[in-house]
């Protein structure tokens, strides 16, 4: 199987709104059968992504800025892996852009779910 190579893909794909004020995303890859996806996620300064769970875990890499997650702050160049079943409510004081890899879609938790 040949690799999928799309030069400047992130520039060609539009940012989309999320239900969370100040958080936008770009879909780089999605498999409709498995739910696996790769996205860019952008947090405006002060934005929070609502509480959610990762049934199959999550991996992200901070490309710009910093993200507050689980009591820690992750700056540019940080790699974070959340185990399957983990839940969190990430936010960004100063704004950030993340590359996010998911093996399955997220599940909302709490009142907004």
C-alpha positions as a LaTeX table, in Angstrom:
\begin{tabular}{lrrr}
\hline
Residue & $x$ (\AA) & $y$ (\AA) & $z$ (\AA) \\
\hline
Unk1 & 0.00 & 0.00 & 0.00 \\
Unk2 & 1.36 & 3.41 & $-0.97$ \\
Unk3 & 1.60 & 6.12 & 1.70 \\
Unk4 & $-0.81$ & 9.03 & 1.45 \\
Unk5 & 1.24 & 12.16 & 0.80 \\
Unk6 & $-0.58$ & 15.46 & 0.47 \\
Unk7 & 1.76 & 18.47 & 0.30 \\
Unk8 & 0.54 & 21.54 & 2.17 \\
Unk9 & $-2.62$ & 19.69 & 3.18 \\
Unk10 & $-3.07$ & 21.69 & 6.36 \\
Unk11 & $-3.12$ & 24.93 & 4.35 \\
Unk12 & $-5.77$ & 23.56 & 1.95 \\
Unk13 & $-8.12$ & 22.25 & 4.66 \\
Unk14 & $-10.37$ & 24.88 & 6.30 \\
Unk15 & $-10.60$ & 25.34 & 10.05 \\
Unk16 & $-13.94$ & 24.15 & 11.46 \\
Unk17 & $-15.70$ & 25.32 & 14.61 \\
Unk18 & $-16.22$ & 22.97 & 17.56 \\
Unk19 & $-18.98$ & 23.24 & 20.18 \\
Unk20 & $-16.31$ & 24.75 & 22.48 \\
Unk21 & $-15.74$ & 28.52 & 22.15 \\
Unk22 & $-12.28$ & 29.35 & 20.86 \\
Unk23 & $-11.43$ & 25.79 & 19.78 \\
Unk24 & $-11.20$ & 24.93 & 16.06 \\
Unk25 & $-10.10$ & 21.83 & 14.18 \\
Unk26 & $-8.90$ & 20.60 & 10.77 \\
Unk27 & $-9.47$ & 17.02 & 9.67 \\
Unk28 & $-6.29$ & 15.64 & 8.10 \\
Unk29 & $-7.35$ & 11.97 & 8.07 \\
Unk30 & $-10.47$ & 9.98 & 8.99 \\
Unk31 & $-11.29$ & 6.29 & 8.57 \\
Unk32 & $-15.07$ & 5.88 & 8.59 \\
Unk33 & $-14.79$ & 2.15 & 9.37 \\
Unk34 & $-12.56$ & 2.35 & 12.46 \\
Unk35 & $-13.11$ & 5.96 & 13.53 \\
Unk36 & $-9.35$ & 6.57 & 13.49 \\
Unk37 & $-8.48$ & 10.20 & 12.84 \\
Unk38 & $-5.67$ & 12.72 & 12.70 \\
Unk39 & $-6.57$ & 16.37 & 13.27 \\
Unk40 & $-5.06$ & 19.75 & 13.97 \\
Unk41 & $-6.68$ & 21.39 & 16.99 \\
Unk42 & $-6.33$ & 25.13 & 17.64 \\
Unk43 & $-7.07$ & 26.77 & 21.01 \\
Unk44 & $-7.47$ & 30.54 & 21.18 \\
Unk45 & $-6.02$ & 32.14 & 24.34 \\
Unk46 & $-8.25$ & 31.20 & 27.31 \\
Unk47 & $-10.16$ & 28.46 & 25.45 \\
Unk48 & $-11.21$ & 25.16 & 27.06 \\
Unk49 & $-12.30$ & 21.94 & 25.37 \\
Unk50 & $-15.14$ & 20.36 & 27.36 \\
Unk51 & $-14.69$ & 17.19 & 29.39 \\
Unk52 & $-14.36$ & 14.11 & 27.20 \\
Unk53 & $-13.16$ & 10.50 & 27.25 \\
Unk54 & $-10.87$ & 8.63 & 24.88 \\
Unk55 & $-12.12$ & 5.02 & 24.54 \\
Unk56 & $-8.98$ & 3.98 & 22.63 \\
Unk57 & $-6.59$ & 6.61 & 23.99 \\
Unk58 & $-5.14$ & 9.77 & 22.48 \\
Unk59 & $-1.77$ & 11.08 & 21.40 \\
Unk60 & $-0.95$ & 14.69 & 20.74 \\
Unk61 & 2.05 & 16.82 & 19.89 \\
Unk62 & 2.13 & 20.54 & 20.71 \\
Unk63 & 3.13 & 22.43 & 17.55 \\
Unk64 & 2.68 & 25.98 & 18.88 \\
Unk65 & 1.94 & 27.61 & 22.24 \\
Unk66 & 1.09 & 25.58 & 25.35 \\
Unk67 & $-1.74$ & 23.40 & 26.65 \\
Unk68 & $-2.85$ & 22.88 & 30.26 \\
Unk69 & $-3.96$ & 19.30 & 30.76 \\
Unk70 & $-4.37$ & 17.21 & 33.91 \\
Unk71 & $-2.59$ & 19.72 & 36.15 \\
Unk72 & 0.46 & 20.05 & 33.88 \\
Unk73 & 1.44 & 22.53 & 31.18 \\
Unk74 & 2.81 & 21.20 & 27.90 \\
Unk75 & 4.73 & 23.60 & 25.67 \\
Unk76 & 5.85 & 23.53 & 22.07 \\
Unk77 & 7.50 & 20.21 & 21.24 \\
Unk78 & 5.71 & 18.24 & 23.98 \\
Unk79 & 4.32 & 14.79 & 23.21 \\
Unk80 & 1.46 & 13.51 & 25.39 \\
Unk81 & $-0.18$ & 10.08 & 25.37 \\
Unk82 & $-3.44$ & 9.41 & 27.21 \\
Unk83 & $-4.27$ & 5.76 & 27.93 \\
Unk84 & $-7.46$ & 4.12 & 26.64 \\
Unk85 & $-10.46$ & 5.14 & 28.76 \\
Unk86 & $-8.83$ & 8.33 & 30.03 \\
Unk87 & $-10.86$ & 11.53 & 30.42 \\
Unk88 & $-9.75$ & 15.16 & 30.62 \\
Unk89 & $-10.68$ & 18.82 & 30.08 \\
Unk90 & $-7.75$ & 20.53 & 28.32 \\
Unk91 & $-7.38$ & 24.30 & 28.08 \\
Unk92 & $-4.88$ & 26.86 & 26.90 \\
Unk93 & $-4.07$ & 30.08 & 28.72 \\
Unk94 & $-2.02$ & 31.55 & 25.87 \\
Unk95 & $-3.34$ & 29.60 & 22.86 \\
Unk96 & $-1.88$ & 26.59 & 21.04 \\
Unk97 & $-2.00$ & 24.29 & 18.03 \\
Unk98 & $-1.86$ & 20.50 & 18.47 \\
Unk99 & $-1.49$ & 17.54 & 16.15 \\
Unk100 & $-3.92$ & 14.94 & 17.58 \\
Unk101 & $-4.08$ & 11.22 & 16.75 \\
Unk102 & $-7.13$ & 9.19 & 17.81 \\
Unk103 & $-7.81$ & 5.51 & 17.22 \\
Unk104 & $-11.54$ & 6.02 & 17.91 \\
Unk105 & $-13.80$ & 9.07 & 18.26 \\
Unk106 & $-14.03$ & 10.83 & 21.63 \\
Unk107 & $-17.04$ & 10.60 & 23.94 \\
Unk108 & $-18.36$ & 13.64 & 25.79 \\
Unk109 & $-18.75$ & 13.37 & 29.58 \\
Unk110 & $-20.70$ & 15.53 & 31.98 \\
Unk111 & $-23.63$ & 17.86 & 31.32 \\
Unk112 & $-22.69$ & 18.73 & 27.71 \\
Unk113 & $-22.43$ & 15.06 & 26.62 \\
\hline
\end{tabular}
